[in-house]
Amino acid sequence: MKTRDFIIAVAFFLGVGYLLTIIQFDSDEPSFYVFVIIMVGIFVFNFLARKSYSLKPYFTSKFNVLTSKYNSVVSSELPKELMFQKMLEVLRNQGLKVVFESEQNLQILATKGISWKSWGENIYIDFTEKDSVIQMNFTSTTVMGIFSWGANEKNYSSLLFNFEESLTI
């Protein structure tokens, strides 16, 4: 994780929490403070846990309403090993950080840093074989954000375009 991105994110949430505390200072309701502490805690947890592939179900769950998700499946007749290697190449060429790769299980986790559209994205790519057709399962999730403002969809279209470009001679 980029230390700068993490510091910016934590500073932002601490600042917002502080401002909200000042605004609500006269309130005797402890529920407000509990809400702020829970939201900051979830945000910090998401940032710290985002590089763990084993937490993919948490980030991609339909019940996790604090992350925006985009899913797509692409079918191909290319060998799955070639697709896996080419996708790793494309991810790295696009400046994404590959934090987990398993050639044995054909799984990839790449991360994208903070931008003006989101607090960062996780990109999960899995390859499966079904009736001699290889399927690439693509999922892009925000680290924290109900809306991705098109960032997840752009990740998909950009990766797919560059993947197809890398196959042409």
C-alpha positions as CSV (number, residue, x, y, z in Angstrom):
1,M,0.0,0.0,0.0
2,K,1.3,3.4,-0.8
3,T,2.0,5.2,2.5
4,R,1.0,8.5,1.1
5,D,-2.4,7.3,0.0
6,F,-3.1,5.8,3.4
7,I,-2.0,8.9,5.2
8,I,-4.2,11.1,3.0
9,A,-7.2,8.8,3.6
10,V,-6.8,8.6,7.4
11,A,-6.2,12.4,7.6
12,F,-9.3,13.0,5.6
13,F,-11.5,10.8,7.8
14,L,-10.0,12.1,11.0
15,G,-10.6,15.7,9.8
16,V,-14.2,14.9,8.8
17,G,-14.7,13.1,12.1
18,Y,-13.3,16.1,14.0
19,L,-15.5,18.6,12.1
20,L,-18.6,16.5,12.8
21,T,-17.6,16.2,16.4
22,I,-17.4,20.0,16.7
23,I,-20.7,20.4,14.9
24,Q,-22.4,17.9,17.2
25,F,-20.5,19.0,20.4
26,D,-23.7,20.2,22.1
27,S,-25.4,16.9,21.5
28,D,-25.7,14.5,24.4
29,E,-26.3,11.6,22.0
30,P,-23.5,9.1,22.2
31,S,-24.9,7.3,19.1
32,F,-23.3,10.0,16.9
33,Y,-19.8,9.3,18.3
34,V,-20.3,5.6,18.0
35,F,-21.3,6.0,14.3
36,V,-18.2,8.1,13.6
37,I,-15.9,5.6,15.3
38,I,-17.5,2.7,13.5
39,M,-17.2,4.4,10.1
40,V,-13.5,5.3,10.6
41,G,-12.9,1.8,11.9
42,I,-14.4,0.2,8.8
43,F,-12.4,2.5,6.5
44,V,-9.1,1.7,8.2
45,F,-10.0,-2.0,8.2
46,N,-10.8,-1.9,4.4
47,F,-7.5,-0.1,3.7
48,L,-5.4,-2.6,5.8
49,A,-7.3,-5.7,4.5
50,R,-7.4,-4.8,0.8
51,K,-4.2,-6.7,-0.1
52,S,-5.5,-10.0,1.2
53,Y,-6.9,-12.2,-1.5
54,S,-8.6,-14.3,1.1
55,L,-10.9,-11.4,1.9
56,K,-12.3,-11.3,-1.7
57,P,-15.7,-12.5,-0.5
58,Y,-15.9,-9.5,1.9
59,F,-15.1,-6.9,-0.7
60,T,-17.3,-8.5,-3.4
61,S,-20.3,-9.5,-1.3
62,K,-23.6,-8.0,-2.3
63,F,-24.2,-7.3,1.4
64,N,-21.2,-5.0,1.7
65,V,-23.0,-1.8,0.8
66,L,-19.9,0.3,1.5
67,T,-18.1,-0.9,-1.7
68,S,-19.2,-0.4,-5.3
69,K,-18.6,-3.4,-7.5
70,Y,-18.5,-4.3,-11.2
71,N,-18.4,-7.8,-12.5
72,S,-17.9,-9.2,-16.0
73,V,-17.1,-12.6,-17.6
74,V,-15.1,-12.9,-20.8
75,S,-14.8,-16.2,-22.7
76,S,-11.9,-17.2,-24.9
77,E,-10.4,-20.2,-26.5
78,L,-6.9,-19.2,-25.7
79,P,-4.9,-21.4,-23.3
80,K,-5.5,-20.3,-19.7
81,E,-1.8,-20.1,-18.9
82,L,-1.3,-17.6,-21.8
83,M,-4.3,-15.6,-20.7
84,F,-3.0,-15.5,-17.1
85,Q,0.5,-14.3,-18.1
86,K,-0.8,-11.7,-20.6
87,M,-3.2,-10.3,-18.0
88,L,-0.3,-10.0,-15.5
89,E,1.6,-8.2,-18.1
90,V,-1.3,-5.8,-19.0
91,L,-2.0,-5.1,-15.3
92,R,1.7,-4.1,-14.7
93,N,1.9,-2.1,-17.9
94,Q,-1.2,0.0,-16.8
95,G,0.6,0.9,-13.5
96,L,-1.5,-1.3,-11.3
97,K,0.2,-3.1,-8.4
98,V,-0.2,-6.9,-8.5
99,V,-0.3,-7.8,-4.8
100,F,-1.3,-11.5,-5.2
101,E,-0.9,-14.0,-8.0
102,S,-1.4,-17.7,-8.0
103,E,-0.5,-19.4,-11.2
104,Q,-1.6,-22.7,-9.8
105,N,-5.2,-21.4,-9.0
106,L,-5.1,-18.8,-11.8
107,Q,-6.1,-16.0,-9.5
108,I,-4.9,-12.4,-9.5
109,L,-5.4,-9.4,-7.2
110,A,-4.3,-6.0,-8.3
111,T,-4.8,-2.7,-6.6
112,K,-5.1,0.9,-7.8
113,G,-4.4,3.9,-5.6
114,I,-6.4,6.9,-4.5
115,S,-7.8,9.1,-7.3
116,W,-10.3,11.9,-7.4
117,K,-13.0,9.3,-8.3
118,S,-12.4,6.8,-5.5
119,W,-10.4,5.8,-2.4
120,G,-8.7,3.1,-4.6
121,E,-9.9,-0.1,-6.2
122,N,-9.2,-3.8,-5.9
123,I,-9.2,-5.8,-9.1
124,Y,-9.8,-9.5,-8.8
125,I,-9.3,-11.8,-11.9
126,D,-9.9,-15.5,-11.9
127,F,-9.7,-18.0,-14.8
128,T,-11.9,-21.0,-15.0
129,E,-12.4,-23.6,-17.7
130,K,-15.9,-24.7,-18.8
131,D,-16.4,-27.1,-21.7
132,S,-12.9,-26.3,-23.2
133,V,-13.7,-22.6,-23.1
134,I,-11.7,-20.4,-20.7
135,Q,-13.6,-17.8,-18.7
136,M,-12.0,-14.8,-17.2
137,N,-14.0,-13.5,-14.3
138,F,-13.3,-9.9,-13.7
139,T,-14.4,-8.0,-10.6
140,S,-13.4,-4.4,-9.7
141,T,-14.4,-3.1,-6.2
142,T,-13.9,0.2,-4.5
143,V,-12.0,0.1,-1.2
144,M,-14.6,2.3,0.4
145,G,-17.3,4.0,-1.6
146,I,-20.9,3.5,-2.4
147,F,-20.3,5.0,-5.9
148,S,-17.3,4.4,-8.1
149,W,-18.1,7.3,-10.4
150,G,-17.3,5.0,-13.4
151,A,-13.8,3.9,-12.1
152,N,-14.8,0.2,-11.8
153,E,-16.2,0.2,-15.3
154,K,-13.2,2.1,-16.7
155,N,-10.9,-0.5,-15.1
156,Y,-12.7,-3.2,-17.0
157,S,-12.8,-1.5,-20.4
158,S,-9.2,-0.4,-20.2
159,L,-7.9,-3.8,-19.1
160,L,-9.9,-5.6,-21.8
161,F,-8.8,-3.2,-24.5
162,N,-5.2,-3.5,-23.5
163,F,-5.4,-7.2,-23.2
164,E,-6.8,-7.6,-26.7
165,E,-4.1,-5.2,-28.0
166,S,-1.4,-7.3,-26.4
167,L,-2.6,-10.3,-28.4
168,T,-2.4,-8.6,-31.8
169,I,0.8,-8.8,-33.8
